[in-house]
Amino acid sequence: MVNFSELWVLLRQHGSSNKYETECAALWASYTPDMQERIYTSIRTKLAQGRFVHYDPLRAIKENAHAMRQQTLSYAAYYKRYGTTEEQGGWQRKFIPEEQRTVYIKAG
């Protein structure tokens, strides 16, 4: 689990000011631990690769959270793409009872 201080160190080293620390901490707390881990990893990876991370720490957090949308495929589309119904490559099968259908979901 990543705590806020670890993220804040990354953002400060990147050039963020302390001006938004309280707001960033509140935004950070609104995410699940899994999402926090993914946001932190995304920012850390981008910085290590020299890719763009916004200097405004609030935008940096929001942009990296927003980039992690879920992808969804229908049962038929998944089978057409992979030739199997077995879960693979980060895809997870989910049955939606109210719609009586199966979909595959991939976070990222």
N, C-alpha and C positions, 0 to 999 in steps of 0.2 A: 504494500500500500504506500502510495506517495502522499506525503503531507504537503501542505501549502508552502511551507518554508523552502522545500526543495525546488518547487516551481518558481518561487519568488527569486531565489538565487540565480536561476537560469535567466529569468527576465531582466533582472538588475544587471547582470553581466552583459546582456545584450543591449543595454542602454536605456531601459525603462527608468523612470523616476519613481520616487516613493509617493508621489502625489496620489496615486490610485490604489495604494496597497489595501486599504480597508474595503474598497469596492471589489477589488479582485478576490480578496479572501471570501467575501460574501458570495460572489459568483462561483468560486471554486467549491464552496460548501454546498451549493445547489446541485452539484453533479454527484452521481453515484461513484463509489470507489473505482469501479471498472472503467467508467468514463474518465475519471481523473487520471488513471494510469495511462489510458490511451492518449489523452491530451498532452500529458507530460512527455510521453514517448515521442509523439509527433513533433512537438516543439524541440526537444533535445536532438532528435534525428535531423530535422531541418537545419538547425544551427550547426551541427557537426558537419553537414554536407555543404554548408555555405549557401543554403537556400533561404528565401525570404521569410522572415517572421516579423510581423508588424512591431514597431517600437512602442506603440500604445499597448500596454499590457492587457487592458480589457479587450481590445480588438484581437490581440494575439490569442487569447484564451478562446474567445467566441469563434474566431475563424477556424481554429483547430478542432473545436467541438463540432462545428457545422460541417466540416469536411468528412466527418465520420457517419455519413448517412448509411442507412441499411439498404441493401439491394434485395430485391425480391424477384423470384422467378416462379411461374406456375409449375405445377407438376409436369405438364407436357413440355414446357420450354426447357426445364431442367433436364429431362430425359433426352430431348433433342440435342442439347448442348453436350452432355456428358455420356450419353448412351447407357446410363444406369440410373437407378433411383437411390443408390447408396450415397450417404453423406460423404463429401470430400472437399478439399480445398477451402475449409472454413465455412462451408454451407451447412445449414442445419434445417432438417425437415420439421415443419410445424403443421399440425392439423388445426383448422379453424372450424370448431363445431357448429357455430351459428350459420356458417356458409356451406358446411358439409364439403369442404375441399382442403387439399393439401398444398402448401406452398413451401418454397425453400428460401431461407433468409440468410444473408451474409452481412455482417457488420463490417464497415470499413469504408 
